[in-house]
Amino acid sequence: MKWSTDDIPLFVKEREYVDTAVLPLLPIDFGDGIRQSGAMTEFITVMSAEIEKQFRGRMLLVPSFTYLAQRDIKECRREVEEWIQEMKKEKMKHIILITADSSWKKVESELDGLLVWMPLVPLENMDTAYKKQVISEQIKQLLPLVMDKWKE
């Protein structure tokens, strides 16, 4: 389910079955890194939407946590941890954080959720068929991680 006016009423109704939240982590850079920042945003947004589609009914895709790329990742981690604790307080058992920003690997052990770091695959110059194939291959690698998390 998505964070939308269409899906939130269904989420409220079916809340007891939705135990997983997906939180995209997106760095924003207005300087020299703007192209890479844009590519990361596009890639992680597409991947998050696809994983939500695969597990619709058990998963809620929450709005992305966006932060300035220049910020200290430890400050960002503290803020993300607030989000995680709030979601857990509201009965989300599993929190999946998805990003293409490798900075999050430095604080992975301090996060109360599953960090999925995906190496950036720039989608900008791909034709539609190839883009779908690449996304499908990436999702196939991601699905077992999510299912393993549910077994914990």
ZAMARGU-4260 file (C-alpha; in steps of 0.2 Angstrom, whole numbers, plus 5000, padded with zeros to 4 digits):
<rodrens>
0) 5000/5000/5000 | 5006/5017/4996 | 5005/5033/5006 | 4990/5040/4996 | 4972/5045/4998
5) 4967/5029/4988 | 4977/5017/4999 | 4977/5024/5017 | 4959/5020/5020 | 4963/5002/5015
10) 4978/5002/5026 | 4968/5008/5041 | 4955/4995/5038 | 4968/4981/5035 | 4981/4987/5047
15) 4983/4971/5057 | 4989/4963/5042 | 5002/4976/5037 | 5017/4973/5047 | 5031/4981/5036
20) 5035/4998/5031 | 5047/5003/5017 | 5056/5019/5019 | 5066/5026/5005 | 5082/5036/5010
25) 5086/5049/4997 | 5101/5061/4997 | 5098/5078/4989 | 5112/5088/4982 | 5110/5105/4973
30) 5128/5107/4968 | 5140/5096/4958 | 5131/5080/4964 | 5114/5085/4957 | 5114/5072/4943
35) 5119/5058/4954 | 5106/5064/4967 | 5093/5064/4953 | 5098/5047/4947 | 5097/5040/4965
40) 5080/5047/4968 | 5073/5040/4952 | 5081/5023/4955 | 5076/5021/4973 | 5058/5028/4970
45) 5056/5015/4956 | 5063/5001/4966 | 5052/5005/4982 | 5036/5006/4971 | 5040/4989/4964
50) 5044/4980/4980 | 5028/4988/4987 | 5018/4981/4972 | 5026/4963/4975 | 5020/4963/4993
55) 5004/4974/4992 | 4993/4970/5007 | 5007/4967/5019 | 5018/4982/5016 | 5016/5001/5017
60) 5027/5012/5007 | 5029/5028/5017 | 5035/5045/5010 | 5054/5046/5007 | 5066/5052/5020
65) 5075/5066/5010 | 5091/5074/5017 | 5105/5085/5011 | 5119/5075/5004 | 5131/5085/5014
70) 5123/5082/5031 | 5132/5071/5043 | 5125/5054/5041 | 5125/5051/5060 | 5113/5066/5062
75) 5102/5058/5048 | 5102/5042/5057 | 5096/5049/5073 | 5081/5057/5063 | 5077/5041/5054
80) 5078/5032/5070 | 5064/5043/5076 | 5054/5038/5061 | 5057/5020/5065 | 5052/5021/5083
85) 5036/5030/5078 | 5032/5017/5066 | 5036/5003/5078 | 5025/5011/5091 | 5011/5010/5078
90) 5013/4991/5076 | 5025/4990/5062 | 5035/4975/5066 | 5047/4977/5051 | 5055/4992/5044
95) 5065/4991/5028 | 5076/5006/5023 | 5081/5006/5005 | 5094/5018/4998 | 5108/5019/4984
100) 5118/5031/4996 | 5133/5020/5003 | 5135/5032/5017 | 5121/5023/5026 | 5132/5007/5027
105) 5143/5017/5041 | 5128/5017/5053 | 5119/5001/5047 | 5122/4992/5064 | 5114/5007/5073
110) 5098/5006/5064 | 5083/4997/5071 | 5078/4991/5054 | 5084/4982/5038 | 5095/4993/5028
115) 5095/4988/5009 | 5109/4997/5000 | 5107/4995/4981 | 5121/5000/4970 | 5115/5014/4958
120) 5109/5008/4941 | 5106/5024/4931 | 5089/5022/4922 | 5090/5038/4912 | 5097/5032/4895
125) 5089/5015/4895 | 5075/5010/4883 | 5058/5005/4892 | 5060/4986/4889 | 5078/4986/4895
130) 5073/4997/4910 | 5059/4985/4915 | 5071/4970/4913 | 5085/4978/4925 | 5072/4983/4938
135) 5065/4965/4937 | 5082/4958/4940 | 5085/4970/4955 | 5068/4965/4963 | 5072/4947/4961
140) 5088/4950/4972 | 5078/4960/4985 | 5063/4949/4988 | 5073/4935/4997 | 5080/4949/5009
145) 5062/4955/5013 | 5056/4937/5016 | 5071/4933/5027 | 5067/4948/5038 | 5049/4942/5040
150) 5056/4925/5047 | 5066/4934/5061
</rodrens>
